[in-house]
Structure formats: structure tokens, C-alpha cells
């Protein structure tokens, strides 16, 4: 049995009423069986549908894990939603994952083992053989992985995989310094972790791209380019220390 018995699971969501029920059911079932008395924190990022209601109705009455739903009044970005959840987390380990169940809960054990063996952070890395279905998303992913893995954060090819586990005190230390609210927040928190010399373990996992992505290719690409420049400038200015 792991030394870590309780987990905080952070799930950011935007307009996920059609998928969030299955995600909450899967995670609550897994936690009930393996890490009882854990918590799920769902952060609705300015949702205008019934994501929150669907999530609440999906938690079984017999569940021994808790579900807290935080509803942000306006959409601020995935990074802001994750940061909000992380800073509310109460358990010793904090994991954040995607709302579409791209990563199945049963991979969590590998990440906890990495923490028990001395890592401060364990991050998912997606197989090169698994690709986005659209050419635009594949092109953007390939370019960003090349630039980031070779120039911004050497050694970490896939910063954007949406499954990362932290010791809670490490997560709080890092996320308090986070400033990027949208997709490149993953890169920023790993940049901060690297500067602070936290030990990061990479774990290669199975991943499935689910239909229904809310990514807007052109707008989000422009925002990500801007945020990449901001991260590099802040790093050079020593603002992440």
C-alpha cells in the first residue's frame, strides 16, 4: 500500500456537460477502490451549460471521496482553472487531468510510485505514435515540441500533456508564481519547477484524443506565441526564482 493514501484530483472544465459525467464517475470509482477519502475538485471555467450539475449528479451517493465544484464567473483559461483547484487542494498529492478522460485514472499508480522513489513532480509524456487527428493541431504540436524541448525546457519534449502529479507543498510553491492563464501554463509551471530545482520524472503513457475539443486553432496559437515570449522574458529577468 502506498504511503500516500489520499489524493486531490483537479479537473478543469469548459462547456463539458456532455462528457463530464463519465469522467467524474470513472475517477470517483477508481478513488473509492484505491485511495478512499480522496477529493475531486472540478473547476468550471465560466461554463454557461450544465457542466456543474452533471458533475454533481454523477457522484454516487455511496462514494467515499468528496466532490467540490468551483464555478468561475467568466472564462479565464485552463491554467487559471487548474491554479484555482490546486490552491484549494487539501491532500498530500495533487494531480490535474483533462475533463474528457483522455488519460484513464488507472495510470495514477505509476506517477505515485515516481513520487515515492524521490520525484517532486511526475508528468505524462504522450507516445510519438499517437497523434492529433487534425493537420493544424499536429503541425502546432510538432513545432511547439521542437522549440520547447530544444530551447526553452531542454529534455522535456511534451510539456502540454494534461496529466501531472505533484507533492502538495511543491504544487503550492509553483502555482503561486504562475502567471499564464491559458494553454502554456504547463510550460510555465515546469519552467518554474526547473529553476527551483524540483525533481521532475517523465512517464510515458497511453493517451487518446477525444472528439469535442474546445481548442480554437488560430486564436489559441496566437495567444500561445505571446505567452511563450512572456515566459522566456520572465525567465531571463529572474522573476521565477
ZIVENWO-V628359 format. One line per field, one symbol per residue. burial: I if it has 24 or more other C-alpha atoms within 12 Angstrom, else O. A space follows every 50 residues. Layout:
burial=???
This chain:
burial=OOOIOIIIIIIIIIIIIIIIIIIIIIIIIIIIOOIIIIIIIIIIIIIOOO IIIIIIOIIOOOIOIIIIIIIIOOOIIIIIIIIIIIIIIIIIIIIIIIII IIIIIOIIIIIIIIIOOOIIIIIIIIOOOOOOOOOOOOOIIOOIIOIIOO OIIOOIIIIIIIIIIIIIOIIIOIIIIIIIIIIIIIIIIIIIIIOOOIII IIIIIIIOIOOOOOOOOOOOOOOIIOIIOIIIOOIOOOOIO
